[in-house]
Structures are given as structure tokens and as C-alpha cells.
């Protein structure tokens, strides 16, 4: 029974219910997607992230060409971000440009509207192999000296051109995330007494944990928050064992047991004591299943995560793509389904590179980062031993301008449209003539990226719910489709 005193409120409630029902009815009437936006890049350069006529959806029926079914209810891993690196070589080339030109390049890399929207960038703790500087860490000492309290710690050398570029990058994209990796601890902490190869001495584990803290705090004071760190770039490598000194570059060998103990007993507790929110990603090496030479394989991160006391500090496992197959990540995900996986290093090239990124994401990587964003026309600076392919952006030393290669636009087919916080969703078929990956963005939009490495055009039918749209993938192209899904 409704008392008279409550009648007015009841009428208001009923009126509100009618409005809600009418809104729901209207939503149902417009629940089907009407069209999908289309953007295409072709390897011949004719189309470069070019908007194409939209594809119209209609009721499902007969399909033609490759049938691609997107299943929004099949939710998979979240996407932290997609990007590349702002390592010393890239920062150096950017620093040589006029301020306005540099700002424009950073916008084209990092801005999701004016550029391709790179959202996750790798930076270095000290120098990697791609640099024009002498190797250095943040606490280098004369031979035989030690610094247990890190009294000589300094990021001063990064102020010359690295930190200014990183600050400009954040000004262009304030939401940009950085994760950081060392190529070597300070030499005095190691068995070689050098940044070249060797291992970290256990007696310096505690000091090295504080070294990470000092780096994170120093960068934060410069306006560069560090989202995550890895313990060691490619921990299976020990370049001091090379016979040819041309192959010497900063490296440090770790076993899974050593990294487990360092995280469990030192780095994790030290981060905790200092109240740091920076994530710890372990491993940072290739996704080969079994050991292959310098590539430790999945047994390395398995050793860390199988120890509950160490695993509690691990926020993700980082993978490279130089040995093995991306399915190694899927196998690891099946063994440790609650642990995020991140793809932290391998540049890819051409339409086949797009196929590789699709494979990374379909095999449970929650990120993709290329390695080295800008080298000059001679693939410099590079003090390391590895020959470099042309980067996605090339700096021309004579004009101090840049050119944008196909790979820049290929990356944009993913990075501009798959935004941080997206969730991968199921799409079929896997592989086949049109490899593809689909996500639901935080704004609810669905995105499908498909690659056609073939020399011939391939028709396809996109199926979503009880609607479908027909399109065609141009030869040697990458295509991105974006549409509003049916409301529920």
C-alpha cells in the first residue's frame, strides 16, 4: 500500500522508469552498428594511414572471401600500451633538431590525434649498445673502488640530451608511460669489474636494489615517472665471454635463481620500504620454450614465479622476439594465467611486421615496444656490434630533418587505434590469409587490425553479432577498422 504522503515520490519514480524504458527501447532500435571506419597503409607508399570509404553493416547472410568473426564477449588480456623506445640513439638524433622540428616529430610519434599515438616507451638505466657515448652507469668508479652507500650516484650524464627529450615527450603526451631497463650494473658490483659481461656479486644485491630506487626517485624529480623496471636486458647474455672485442657491450649474466633471489630478498622489499609504485617485470628475454645458447627459455621466469615469496613482487614478465615463436608466450600464459605478459623489444618491418605484432597480441602480450625509433641515414649512432635496419623514422644529418618510412605508418595502424586500457577480444580465423587482431577500447569502440601480406587483393566479410560488412584488403597492406558495437 502506498501512503498519500509517498504518492508524489512514487509518481516521480514511475515517470523515471518510463524514461529508462524508453531510452532502452531507443537503444535497442539503434543497437546494430551502421558502419565501420577504415584506414589503410600500403607498402608501396600509395596509402599511408589513409581514411577509406566506410564499410556498411547489414544483416548476416552469405559471406564472401575470408570470414572474420569478431566476438566482443570473448574478452582476453588488457593492453597497457604500444610504442617503441626513447633510448640514447633516438634522443641524440632528436636533440640535433631545431626545437620546433623536434616538437613536430614528437607529436607525430606520440600524439594520438596529430600522430600515431605511441603510448608506452622503453628507456634505459645507463647506456645500452645503441648510443654514441662511452658506456656508463650512474655510479662508475676507478678500478678497485666501491661505493656501498651509493654516494657517487648521479644521473648527470642523462641531463645533456636524454632527460630534455623525455620531458618534451611527456609534454606532448602527458599520459605517456615509460618502462626502464639496465644493460649492466656498475662495474664495481660485478665479477668482471666492468660493465662488460660477468655477474652481479651477491654481496652487492642490496646496494643494487637501492640503485634502482635512486634511479626511480631521480627520474621522478625530473618529471619522468617510471611505470615499471626490468631487472636486466637479456640476462642470458655475457659479452665478456666473446673472443672478438668488437662484440663487447654492456651486459650482465643472470640465472633464474639469481633473479628470483634478488627480487624476493632485495628489490621487492626495498621498493616496498620506499613506498614505490613502480612495477617489477622479470626476465626481459626471448620467448623460446627451451634453452638455446644464450637464450634461457621459459624455465627462467618459471623459476621466479614458482616461488610465492618472489612472485608476490612480480607485476609482469617481459619478452623479446629474437628466438623462439610467439606461442611461447601463450604456453607461459597457460601456466601462469594471472601474470601479465609484456613484449618489450623487437622492431618489425613491412607488412610481415604487422603480422608479427598481430601474433604477439594474439599470444597474450599486453604491450608491444619496438627497439630504437630514430637513427640517421647511416644507422647511427650505434656503438654496439649489431647492424641496424633503417628505423621507422630516419634522421637526415645534412638537413636535420626526418623522413617517415612505411613502418611508421604500419605501427600507426595499431598504435593510433588500440588505446591504453583496451582489452583484446576474440576474432577468427587465427592466421590464414588475413591475420588479424581485435580489441575493445575503453570508450567501447571495437577495433580490428588485419594484414594482407599477399601480392593480390583479398575480399573479406566482417561478422559482428548478427551483422556483417564486406570489404577488401589491398595487396601488401595493413587495414584498421573501427566501429561502435551493438549495445546490450
C-alpha positions as CSV (number, residue, x, y, z in Angstrom):
1,X,0.0,0.0,0.0
2,X,1.3,3.5,-0.9
3,X,0.5,6.2,1.6
4,X,-0.7,9.6,0.3
5,X,2.5,11.2,1.6
6,X,4.6,8.9,-0.7
7,X,2.4,9.2,-3.7
8,X,4.2,12.1,-5.3
9,X,7.6,10.3,-5.0
10,X,6.0,7.1,-6.4
11,X,4.7,9.1,-9.5
12,X,8.2,10.5,-10.0
13,X,9.7,7.0,-9.7
14,X,7.3,5.7,-12.3
15,X,8.0,8.6,-14.6
16,X,11.7,7.9,-14.3
17,X,11.1,4.2,-15.0
18,X,9.2,5.1,-18.2
19,X,12.1,7.3,-19.3
20,X,14.5,4.5,-18.7
21,X,12.4,2.0,-20.6
22,X,12.0,4.4,-23.5
23,X,15.8,5.0,-23.5
24,X,16.4,1.3,-23.5
25,X,13.9,0.8,-26.4
26,X,15.6,3.6,-28.4
27,X,19.0,2.0,-27.6
28,X,17.7,-1.4,-28.8
29,X,16.5,0.2,-32.1
30,X,19.9,1.6,-32.7
31,X,21.8,-1.4,-31.3
32,X,23.3,-2.5,-34.5
33,X,26.4,-0.9,-35.9
34,X,25.8,1.1,-39.1
35,X,29.3,1.4,-40.4
36,X,33.0,0.9,-39.7
37,X,35.6,3.5,-40.4
38,X,38.5,2.2,-42.5
39,X,42.2,3.2,-42.6
40,X,44.8,1.6,-44.8
41,X,48.6,1.7,-45.4
42,X,50.2,0.0,-48.4
43,X,53.8,-1.0,-48.6
44,X,54.2,0.8,-52.0
45,X,53.5,4.1,-50.1
46,X,50.4,4.9,-52.1
47,X,48.2,4.9,-49.0
48,X,49.7,6.0,-45.6
49,X,47.2,5.7,-42.7
50,X,44.7,6.9,-45.3
51,X,41.0,7.0,-44.5
52,X,38.9,4.9,-46.9
53,X,35.1,4.7,-47.5
54,X,33.4,3.2,-44.5
55,X,32.0,-0.3,-44.7
56,X,28.3,-0.6,-44.1
57,X,26.8,-3.2,-41.8
58,X,23.8,-5.2,-42.7
59,X,22.0,-8.4,-41.6
60,X,24.2,-11.5,-41.6
61,X,23.9,-13.7,-44.6
62,X,26.1,-15.3,-47.2
63,X,29.8,-14.3,-46.8
64,X,32.4,-13.8,-49.5
65,X,36.2,-14.0,-49.2
66,X,37.7,-14.5,-45.8
67,X,35.2,-14.6,-43.0
68,X,36.4,-12.6,-40.0
69,X,34.2,-13.1,-36.9
70,X,34.7,-10.6,-34.0
71,X,33.3,-11.8,-30.7
72,X,33.1,-8.9,-28.2
73,X,32.1,-11.3,-25.4
74,X,35.4,-13.2,-25.8
75,X,37.4,-10.9,-23.6
76,X,41.2,-11.6,-23.3
77,X,44.2,-9.6,-21.9
78,X,44.3,-5.8,-21.3
79,X,46.6,-3.7,-23.4
80,X,48.9,-1.5,-21.3
81,X,50.3,0.4,-24.3
82,X,52.0,0.2,-27.7
83,X,55.1,2.1,-28.7
84,X,58.9,2.0,-29.1
85,X,61.9,3.3,-27.3
86,X,63.5,6.6,-26.4
87,X,66.9,5.2,-25.9
88,X,70.1,7.3,-26.2
89,X,70.4,7.0,-30.0
90,X,66.9,8.3,-30.7
91,X,67.2,11.0,-28.1
92,X,70.6,12.1,-29.6
93,X,69.2,12.5,-33.1
94,X,66.2,14.4,-31.8
95,X,68.5,16.7,-29.8
96,X,70.2,17.7,-33.0
97,X,67.0,19.2,-34.5
98,X,65.6,22.7,-34.2
99,X,63.2,22.9,-31.3
100,X,60.1,23.3,-33.5
101,X,61.0,20.4,-35.7
102,X,61.8,18.2,-32.8
103,X,58.4,19.0,-31.2
104,X,56.7,18.2,-34.5
105,X,58.4,14.8,-34.7
106,X,57.4,14.0,-31.1
107,X,53.8,15.0,-31.9
108,X,53.8,12.7,-34.9
109,X,55.2,9.8,-32.8
110,X,53.2,10.3,-29.6
111,X,50.0,12.3,-30.2
112,X,47.0,10.1,-30.9
113,X,45.3,12.8,-33.0
114,X,48.2,14.5,-34.8
115,X,50.4,11.4,-34.9
116,X,50.3,7.7,-34.3
117,X,49.8,7.8,-30.6
118,X,52.7,5.7,-29.2
119,X,51.8,5.3,-25.6
120,X,54.5,3.1,-24.0
121,X,58.2,3.8,-24.4
122,X,61.3,2.0,-23.2
123,X,64.1,4.0,-21.7
124,X,67.5,2.9,-20.4
125,X,69.1,2.8,-17.0
126,X,72.5,3.9,-18.0
127,X,73.7,3.2,-21.6
128,X,72.7,0.4,-23.9
129,X,74.5,-0.7,-27.1
130,X,72.7,1.9,-29.2
131,X,74.5,5.1,-28.2
132,X,77.2,7.4,-29.4
133,X,78.6,7.9,-25.9
134,X,81.1,5.8,-24.0
135,X,79.4,3.1,-21.8
136,X,78.3,4.4,-18.4
137,X,76.2,3.7,-15.4
138,X,75.1,6.1,-12.7
139,X,77.9,5.1,-10.3
140,X,81.1,4.5,-12.2
141,X,84.3,4.3,-10.1
142,X,88.1,3.8,-10.7
143,X,89.2,0.2,-10.7
144,X,89.2,-1.3,-7.2
145,X,86.9,1.3,-5.6
146,X,83.5,0.6,-4.2
147,X,80.5,2.7,-3.2
148,X,78.3,0.8,-0.8
149,X,76.2,3.8,0.2
150,X,75.9,5.0,-3.5
151,X,77.4,8.3,-2.5
152,X,78.7,8.8,-6.1
153,X,75.3,8.0,-7.7
154,X,74.4,10.6,-10.3
155,X,72.2,10.9,-13.4
156,X,74.1,14.0,-14.5
157,X,75.1,12.5,-17.9
158,X,71.5,12.0,-18.8
159,X,70.8,15.7,-18.5
160,X,72.8,16.5,-21.6
161,X,70.1,15.3,-24.1
162,X,68.2,12.3,-22.8
163,X,66.2,14.0,-20.0
164,X,65.3,17.1,-22.1
165,X,63.8,14.8,-24.8
166,X,61.9,12.7,-22.3
167,X,60.4,15.8,-20.7
168,X,59.4,17.1,-24.2
169,X,57.8,13.7,-24.9
170,X,55.7,13.9,-21.7
171,X,54.7,17.5,-22.6
172,X,53.4,16.2,-26.0
173,X,51.6,13.2,-24.3
174,X,51.2,13.6,-20.6
175,X,49.7,10.1,-20.4
176,X,52.9,8.5,-21.9
177,X,54.2,5.6,-19.8
178,X,57.9,4.7,-19.5
179,X,59.4,1.4,-18.5
180,X,63.2,1.2,-17.9
181,X,65.9,-1.5,-18.3
182,X,69.5,-1.6,-17.4
183,X,72.2,-3.2,-19.6
184,X,74.6,-3.5,-16.7
185,X,75.0,-2.7,-13.0
186,X,78.0,-0.5,-12.1
187,X,81.2,-2.4,-12.9
188,X,82.4,-2.4,-9.3
189,X,79.4,-4.6,-8.3
190,X,80.3,-7.3,-10.8
191,X,82.6,-10.3,-11.2
192,X,84.4,-8.7,-14.2
193,X,84.9,-5.3,-12.5
194,X,83.4,-3.9,-15.7
195,X,80.1,-3.2,-17.4
196,X,81.1,-5.8,-20.0
197,X,79.6,-9.2,-19.0
198,X,80.1,-11.0,-15.8
199,X,77.6,-11.4,-13.0
200,X,76.4,-9.2,-10.1
201,X,78.1,-10.3,-6.9
202,X,75.6,-11.4,-4.2
203,X,77.4,-9.1,-1.7
204,X,76.1,-6.1,-3.7
205,X,72.5,-7.3,-4.2
206,X,71.2,-4.9,-1.5
207,X,73.2,-1.9,-2.9
208,X,71.9,-2.7,-6.4
209,X,68.3,-2.7,-5.2
210,X,68.9,0.8,-3.7
211,X,70.5,1.8,-7.1
212,X,67.1,1.1,-8.7
213,X,65.4,3.2,-6.1
214,X,67.8,6.1,-6.6
215,X,67.2,5.9,-10.4
216,X,63.4,6.0,-10.0
217,X,63.5,8.8,-7.5
218,X,65.9,10.8,-9.5
219,X,63.9,10.5,-12.7
220,X,60.7,11.3,-10.8
221,X,62.3,14.5,-9.6
222,X,63.0,15.4,-13.2
223,X,59.3,14.9,-14.1
224,X,59.8,11.4,-15.6
225,X,57.7,8.8,-13.6
226,X,58.8,5.3,-14.3
227,X,55.9,2.9,-14.6
228,X,58.0,-0.3,-14.5
229,X,61.5,-1.7,-14.5
230,X,63.0,-4.9,-15.7
231,X,66.0,-6.3,-13.8
232,X,68.3,-6.9,-16.8
233,X,68.1,-6.6,-20.5
234,X,68.6,-10.1,-21.9
235,X,70.0,-11.7,-18.8
236,X,71.3,-14.8,-20.6
237,X,74.0,-12.7,-22.4
238,X,77.6,-12.4,-21.1
239,X,79.6,-10.4,-23.7
240,X,82.8,-10.8,-21.7
241,X,82.9,-14.3,-23.0
242,X,83.2,-13.2,-26.6
243,X,86.6,-13.7,-28.2
244,X,86.1,-10.7,-30.5
245,X,86.2,-7.4,-28.5
246,X,84.0,-5.8,-31.2
247,X,81.2,-7.7,-29.6
248,X,81.8,-6.3,-26.1
249,X,79.0,-4.1,-24.9
250,X,77.2,-3.6,-21.5
251,X,75.7,-6.9,-20.3
252,X,75.3,-8.9,-17.2
253,X,74.5,-12.6,-16.9
254,X,71.8,-13.7,-14.5
255,X,70.2,-17.1,-13.9
256,X,66.6,-17.5,-13.0
257,X,67.6,-18.4,-9.5
258,X,69.7,-15.3,-9.1
259,X,67.0,-13.0,-10.3
260,X,64.5,-14.8,-8.1
261,X,66.6,-14.2,-5.0
262,X,67.3,-10.6,-6.0
263,X,63.6,-9.8,-6.4
264,X,62.5,-11.8,-3.4
265,X,65.1,-10.7,-0.8
266,X,66.1,-7.3,-2.0
267,X,64.4,-5.4,-4.8
268,X,60.8,-6.2,-3.9
269,X,61.2,-5.4,-0.2
270,X,63.3,-2.3,-0.9
271,X,60.6,-0.9,-3.2
272,X,58.1,-1.7,-0.5
273,X,60.1,0.1,2.2
274,X,60.4,3.2,0.0
275,X,56.7,3.2,-1.0
276,X,57.4,2.9,-4.7
277,X,54.5,2.1,-7.0
278,X,56.9,1.2,-9.9
279,X,56.2,-2.3,-11.2
280,X,58.7,-5.0,-11.4
281,X,58.8,-7.1,-14.7
282,X,61.1,-10.1,-14.6
283,X,63.0,-11.9,-17.3
284,X,63.2,-9.5,-20.3
285,X,64.5,-12.1,-22.8
286,X,63.3,-14.3,-25.7
287,X,60.2,-16.4,-25.7
288,X,61.9,-19.6,-26.8
289,X,60.4,-22.5,-24.8
290,X,63.7,-24.4,-24.1
291,X,67.2,-23.1,-23.6
292,X,69.0,-22.2,-26.8
293,X,72.6,-21.0,-26.3
294,X,72.3,-17.6,-24.6
295,X,68.5,-17.7,-24.6
296,X,67.5,-19.2,-21.2
297,X,63.9,-20.1,-22.3
298,X,60.7,-20.3,-20.2
299,X,62.4,-22.1,-17.4
300,X,63.9,-18.8,-16.3
301,X,60.7,-16.9,-15.5
302,X,59.1,-20.1,-14.3
303,X,61.8,-20.4,-11.6
304,X,60.9,-16.9,-10.4
305,X,57.1,-17.2,-10.4
306,X,57.2,-20.7,-8.9
307,X,58.5,-19.1,-5.7
308,X,55.5,-17.5,-4.0
309,X,57.7,-15.1,-2.0
310,X,59.3,-13.8,-5.1
311,X,56.2,-13.9,-7.2
312,X,54.3,-11.5,-4.9
313,X,56.6,-8.7,-6.1
314,X,56.4,-9.5,-9.8
315,X,53.9,-7.5,-11.8
316,X,54.7,-9.0,-15.2
317,X,57.0,-11.0,-17.4
318,X,58.8,-9.2,-20.3
319,X,59.6,-11.0,-23.5
320,X,61.8,-10.3,-26.6
321,X,61.3,-11.8,-30.0
322,X,64.7,-12.9,-31.3
323,X,64.5,-16.6,-30.6
324,X,61.6,-19.0,-30.5
325,X,58.0,-18.3,-31.5
326,X,55.3,-16.1,-30.0
327,X,53.4,-19.2,-29.0
328,X,56.0,-19.5,-26.2
329,X,54.1,-16.6,-24.5
330,X,50.8,-18.4,-24.9
331,X,52.3,-21.5,-23.3
332,X,53.6,-19.4,-20.4
333,X,50.2,-17.7,-20.0
334,X,48.5,-21.1,-19.8
335,X,50.9,-22.0,-17.0
336,X,50.6,-18.6,-15.1
337,X,47.3,-17.2,-16.3
338,X,47.1,-14.4,-13.7
339,X,50.5,-12.9,-14.6
340,X,50.6,-10.1,-17.3
341,X,52.9,-10.6,-20.2
342,X,54.6,-7.7,-22.0
343,X,56.5,-7.6,-25.2
344,X,59.4,-5.3,-24.6
345,X,61.8,-5.5,-27.6
346,X,61.9,-6.3,-31.3
347,X,61.5,-4.0,-34.2
348,X,59.5,-5.4,-37.1
349,X,59.3,-4.4,-40.7
350,X,56.9,-4.2,-43.6
351,X,53.5,-5.9,-43.8
352,X,55.1,-9.0,-42.4
353,X,56.0,-7.0,-39.4
354,X,52.3,-6.2,-38.9
355,X,51.7,-10.0,-39.0
356,X,54.2,-10.3,-36.2
357,X,52.6,-7.7,-34.0
358,X,49.2,-9.5,-34.5
359,X,50.9,-12.7,-33.4
360,X,52.4,-11.0,-30.3
361,X,49.0,-9.7,-29.2
362,X,47.1,-12.9,-30.0
363,X,49.6,-14.8,-27.9
364,X,48.7,-12.8,-24.8
365,X,51.2,-9.9,-24.9
366,X,49.7,-6.9,-23.2
367,X,52.1,-4.5,-24.9
368,X,54.4,-4.1,-27.9
369,X,57.6,-1.9,-27.9
370,X,59.9,-1.6,-30.9
371,X,63.6,-1.1,-30.3
372,X,65.3,2.1,-31.5
373,X,63.0,4.7,-33.0
374,X,65.3,7.1,-34.9
375,X,68.7,6.5,-36.4
376,X,70.3,8.6,-39.1
377,X,70.7,7.6,-42.8
378,X,73.9,5.6,-41.8
379,X,72.0,3.8,-38.9
380,X,73.9,5.8,-36.3
381,X,74.7,6.4,-33.5
382,X,75.5,2.8,-32.6
383,X,78.5,1.8,-30.6
384,X,77.3,-1.8,-30.4
385,X,78.0,-4.7,-32.7
386,X,74.6,-5.2,-34.2
387,X,73.9,-3.8,-37.7
388,X,70.7,-1.9,-37.8
389,X,68.0,-1.8,-40.4
390,X,66.5,1.6,-41.2
391,X,64.3,2.8,-38.4
392,X,60.7,3.8,-38.8
393,X,61.8,7.5,-38.7
394,X,65.1,8.4,-40.3
395,X,67.1,11.5,-39.3
396,X,69.0,13.1,-42.2
397,X,72.2,14.6,-40.8
398,X,72.7,17.0,-43.7
399,X,69.3,18.8,-43.4
400,X,68.5,17.8,-39.8
401,X,65.0,16.8,-40.9
402,X,63.4,13.4,-40.8
403,X,61.5,11.1,-43.2
404,X,58.8,8.6,-42.2
405,X,59.2,5.1,-43.5
406,X,56.4,2.6,-44.2
407,X,56.9,1.1,-40.8
408,X,55.9,4.3,-39.1
409,X,52.5,4.1,-40.8
410,X,52.3,0.3,-40.2
411,X,52.9,1.0,-36.5
412,X,50.2,3.6,-36.6
413,X,47.6,1.2,-37.9
414,X,47.9,-0.4,-34.4
415,X,49.1,2.4,-32.1
416,X,46.7,5.1,-33.2
417,X,43.6,3.0,-32.8
418,X,44.4,0.5,-30.0
419,X,44.5,2.7,-26.9
420,X,45.8,2.0,-23.4
421,X,43.3,0.1,-21.4
422,X,41.9,-1.7,-24.4
423,X,41.0,-5.4,-24.0
424,X,41.8,-7.9,-26.7
425,X,38.7,-9.7,-27.8
426,X,38.4,-12.9,-29.8
427,X,38.4,-12.9,-33.5
428,X,38.6,-15.7,-36.1
429,X,40.3,-17.1,-38.0
430,X,43.7,-17.1,-36.4
431,X,46.4,-16.9,-39.0
432,X,45.2,-17.7,-42.5
433,X,45.4,-15.3,-45.5
434,X,44.3,-12.3,-43.4
435,X,45.9,-12.4,-39.9
436,X,44.0,-10.2,-37.6
437,X,43.6,-9.0,-34.0
438,X,40.6,-7.3,-32.4
439,X,40.2,-5.1,-29.3
440,X,37.5,-3.2,-27.4
441,X,38.8,0.3,-26.5
442,X,38.0,2.0,-23.2
443,X,35.4,4.1,-25.0
444,X,33.6,1.0,-26.1
445,X,34.6,1.1,-29.8
446,X,35.8,-2.1,-31.4
447,X,39.0,-2.1,-33.5
448,X,40.1,-4.8,-35.9
449,X,43.6,-4.7,-37.5
450,X,44.2,-7.1,-40.3
451,X,47.3,-7.6,-42.5
452,X,47.4,-8.8,-46.1
453,X,51.0,-9.8,-46.9
454,X,49.8,-11.3,-50.3
455,X,50.5,-9.7,-53.6
456,X,46.8,-9.9,-54.5
457,X,43.7,-8.3,-53.2
458,X,41.7,-10.3,-50.7
459,X,38.0,-9.8,-50.1
460,X,36.7,-10.4,-46.6
461,X,33.4,-10.3,-44.6
462,X,33.5,-8.8,-41.1
463,X,30.9,-10.5,-38.9
464,X,29.9,-9.0,-35.5
465,X,26.9,-10.4,-33.8
466,X,24.1,-10.7,-36.3
467,X,25.5,-8.0,-38.6
468,X,28.2,-8.2,-41.2
469,X,30.1,-5.9,-43.6
470,X,32.0,-6.7,-46.7
471,X,35.4,-5.2,-47.6
472,X,38.6,-6.0,-49.4
473,X,42.2,-5.9,-48.2
474,X,44.6,-4.3,-50.8
475,X,47.7,-6.2,-51.8
476,X,50.6,-5.8,-49.3
477,X,48.6,-3.7,-46.9
478,X,47.6,-3.2,-43.3
479,X,43.9,-2.3,-42.7
480,X,42.3,-1.0,-39.5
481,X,38.5,-0.9,-38.9
482,X,36.8,0.8,-36.1
483,X,33.1,0.8,-35.3
484,X,30.6,1.1,-32.4
485,X,29.4,-2.3,-31.2
486,X,25.8,-3.3,-30.6
487,X,24.5,-2.1,-27.3
488,X,23.5,-4.6,-24.7
